[in-house]
């Protein structure tokens, strides 16, 4: 009887651990999708079309995958709940962390699935001038296209950054049990490109 009990317990624990491992290896799908940029072609007024395109792209901009790296203060946030980063770290002068506590100390060149620590060769925080948390989409839009705050990028460079930068692309391949950003980087880049081509007008709020 005891032997059967232990066999059953061992089997049950195996299922529990297997389920836990599967949950770690299979991040949840994001139910939020992005509309294709072409869907906004029917909006004749360019200002209205640009604003609508940016609002759609805002689904990505306002997702935790982006907001966590664009904090309002000196400390990044993490997880889907956007909790303060643990352990306590700060931006540092260059966005790569403070002396003795550099981002690369823990964040390696790729996601480390065993521990759940995300990674990328250029892992760092966005500059303080590009803080997004706590701001409206209208404010973020003006900020994004302001060369004095966006690392001197014109609209063409901005579109390229959003569409092709692999650190931006990490948001769709975050690993562990993180919810990826909505849609794909290709779709997001197409929305930003169409927004720029429509005059880069911003939403009113």
C-alpha positions as CSV (number, residue, x, y, z in Angstrom):
1,X,0.0,0.0,0.0
2,X,2.8,2.4,1.0
3,X,4.7,1.5,-2.2
4,X,1.7,2.4,-4.3
5,X,1.2,5.6,-2.4
6,X,4.8,6.7,-3.1
7,X,4.6,5.7,-6.7
8,X,1.4,7.8,-7.1
9,X,3.0,10.8,-5.3
10,X,6.1,10.5,-7.5
11,X,3.9,10.5,-10.7
12,X,1.9,13.4,-9.5
13,X,5.0,15.5,-8.7
14,X,6.4,14.6,-12.1
15,X,3.3,16.0,-13.7
16,X,3.5,19.2,-11.6
17,X,7.1,19.8,-12.5
18,X,6.5,19.0,-16.1
19,X,3.7,21.5,-16.2
20,X,5.9,24.1,-14.5
21,X,8.6,23.5,-17.1
22,X,6.2,23.8,-20.0
23,X,4.8,27.1,-18.6
24,X,8.4,28.4,-18.4
25,X,9.2,27.3,-21.9
26,X,5.9,28.4,-23.5
27,X,5.2,32.1,-22.9
28,X,1.6,33.1,-23.1
29,X,0.3,34.3,-26.5
30,X,-0.7,38.0,-26.5
31,X,-4.4,38.1,-27.5
32,X,-4.0,41.7,-28.7
33,X,-3.2,42.0,-32.4
34,X,-2.3,45.0,-34.5
35,X,-4.4,46.2,-37.4
36,X,-2.4,46.4,-40.7
37,X,-1.3,49.8,-41.8
38,X,-3.3,49.5,-45.0
39,X,-6.5,49.4,-43.0
40,X,-6.0,53.2,-42.3
41,X,-5.8,54.1,-45.9
42,X,-9.5,54.8,-46.0
43,X,-9.0,57.8,-43.7
44,X,-8.8,60.6,-46.2
45,X,-7.6,63.4,-43.8
46,X,-3.8,62.9,-43.4
47,X,-3.8,64.3,-39.9
48,X,-6.6,62.0,-38.7
49,X,-4.9,59.1,-40.5
50,X,-1.5,59.7,-38.9
51,X,-3.1,60.1,-35.4
52,X,-5.1,56.8,-35.9
53,X,-1.9,55.0,-37.0
54,X,0.0,56.2,-34.0
55,X,-2.8,55.1,-31.6
56,X,-2.7,51.6,-33.1
57,X,1.1,51.6,-32.8
58,X,0.5,52.8,-29.2
59,X,-0.7,49.2,-28.3
60,X,3.0,48.3,-28.5
61,X,4.4,51.5,-27.0
62,X,2.1,51.1,-24.0
63,X,2.8,47.4,-23.5
64,X,5.0,46.4,-20.5
65,X,7.7,45.1,-22.8
66,X,8.3,48.7,-23.9
67,X,7.3,50.7,-20.9
68,X,9.6,48.7,-18.5
69,X,12.6,50.1,-20.4
70,X,11.2,53.6,-20.7
71,X,10.7,54.3,-16.9
72,X,9.7,57.7,-15.6
73,X,12.5,57.6,-13.0
74,X,16.0,56.2,-12.6
75,X,14.9,52.7,-11.8
76,X,13.5,50.3,-14.4
77,X,10.4,48.2,-13.9
78,X,9.9,44.5,-14.8
79,X,7.3,41.8,-15.3
80,X,3.8,42.3,-16.9
81,X,2.8,44.1,-13.7
82,X,5.6,46.6,-14.2
83,X,7.0,46.2,-10.7
84,X,10.1,48.0,-9.6
85,X,13.3,46.1,-10.8
86,X,14.7,43.6,-8.3
87,X,17.5,43.9,-7.3
88,X,17.6,47.6,-6.9
89,X,19.4,49.1,-9.9
90,X,19.5,52.5,-11.5
91,X,19.9,53.9,-15.0
92,X,23.5,55.3,-14.6
93,X,25.0,58.0,-16.6
94,X,24.8,56.1,-19.9
95,X,21.7,54.0,-19.4
96,X,23.8,50.8,-19.0
97,X,23.7,50.9,-15.2
98,X,25.7,52.4,-12.3
99,X,29.4,51.5,-11.8
100,X,29.6,48.2,-10.1
101,X,26.0,47.3,-11.1
102,X,26.1,47.3,-14.9
103,X,23.2,45.9,-16.8
104,X,25.5,43.3,-18.4
105,X,26.3,41.9,-15.0
106,X,23.1,40.0,-15.1
107,X,21.7,40.6,-18.6
108,X,23.7,38.5,-21.0
109,X,23.7,38.5,-24.8
110,X,20.5,36.4,-24.9
111,X,17.6,35.4,-22.7
112,X,18.7,32.9,-20.1
113,X,15.7,30.7,-19.8
114,X,16.9,28.7,-16.8
115,X,16.6,31.7,-14.6
116,X,14.2,33.8,-16.6
117,X,16.6,36.7,-16.9
118,X,16.1,38.5,-20.2
119,X,19.1,39.3,-22.4
120,X,20.4,41.1,-25.5
121,X,23.9,42.3,-26.5
122,X,22.9,45.9,-26.1
123,X,20.6,45.6,-23.0
124,X,20.1,49.0,-21.4
125,X,17.5,51.6,-20.6
126,X,16.2,54.2,-22.9
127,X,17.6,57.7,-22.2
128,X,15.8,59.7,-19.6
129,X,14.7,62.1,-22.3
130,X,12.6,59.2,-23.7
131,X,10.8,58.3,-20.5
132,X,7.3,57.1,-21.4
133,X,5.8,55.8,-18.2
134,X,3.0,58.1,-16.9
135,X,2.6,59.9,-20.2
136,X,-0.2,60.1,-22.7
137,X,0.2,58.8,-26.2
138,X,0.1,62.4,-27.4
139,X,3.0,63.3,-25.2
140,X,5.0,60.2,-26.2
141,X,4.3,61.0,-29.9
142,X,5.8,64.5,-29.6
143,X,8.7,63.1,-27.6
144,X,9.5,60.4,-30.2
145,X,9.8,62.8,-33.1
146,X,11.7,65.5,-31.2
147,X,15.4,65.2,-32.3
148,X,16.5,66.9,-29.1
149,X,15.1,64.1,-27.1
150,X,15.3,61.0,-29.4
151,X,19.1,60.7,-29.9
152,X,19.0,63.1,-32.9
153,X,16.9,60.7,-35.1
154,X,15.0,62.1,-38.0
155,X,11.8,60.4,-39.1
156,X,13.7,58.0,-41.5
157,X,16.1,56.9,-38.7
158,X,13.2,56.6,-36.3
159,X,11.3,54.3,-38.7
160,X,14.4,52.2,-39.2
161,X,15.0,52.0,-35.4
162,X,11.4,50.9,-34.7
163,X,11.4,48.4,-37.7
164,X,14.8,46.8,-37.5
165,X,16.5,47.4,-34.2
166,X,16.9,44.0,-32.5
167,X,16.7,45.4,-29.0
168,X,13.2,46.8,-30.0
169,X,12.6,43.4,-31.5
170,X,13.2,41.7,-28.2
171,X,9.7,42.8,-27.1
172,X,8.2,40.1,-29.4
173,X,10.6,37.4,-28.2
174,X,10.9,38.1,-24.4
175,X,11.3,34.5,-23.3
176,X,10.4,33.1,-19.9
177,X,6.7,33.6,-19.0
178,X,6.5,37.2,-20.3
179,X,3.6,38.3,-22.6
180,X,5.1,39.5,-25.9
181,X,4.2,42.9,-27.4
182,X,1.1,42.9,-29.6
183,X,1.5,41.9,-33.2
184,X,5.0,41.6,-34.7
185,X,7.9,44.0,-35.2
186,X,7.2,44.0,-38.9
187,X,3.6,45.2,-38.3
188,X,4.7,47.7,-35.8
189,X,7.3,49.1,-38.1
190,X,4.8,49.4,-41.0
191,X,2.4,51.4,-38.7
192,X,5.3,53.8,-37.7
193,X,6.3,54.1,-41.4
194,X,2.8,54.9,-42.5
195,X,2.4,57.4,-39.6
196,X,5.6,59.2,-40.8
197,X,4.5,59.2,-44.4
198,X,1.1,60.7,-43.4
199,X,2.9,63.6,-41.8
200,X,3.8,62.3,-38.3
201,X,0.9,64.1,-36.7
202,X,0.1,63.2,-33.1
203,X,-3.1,62.1,-31.4
204,X,-4.8,64.9,-29.3
205,X,-4.6,62.9,-26.1
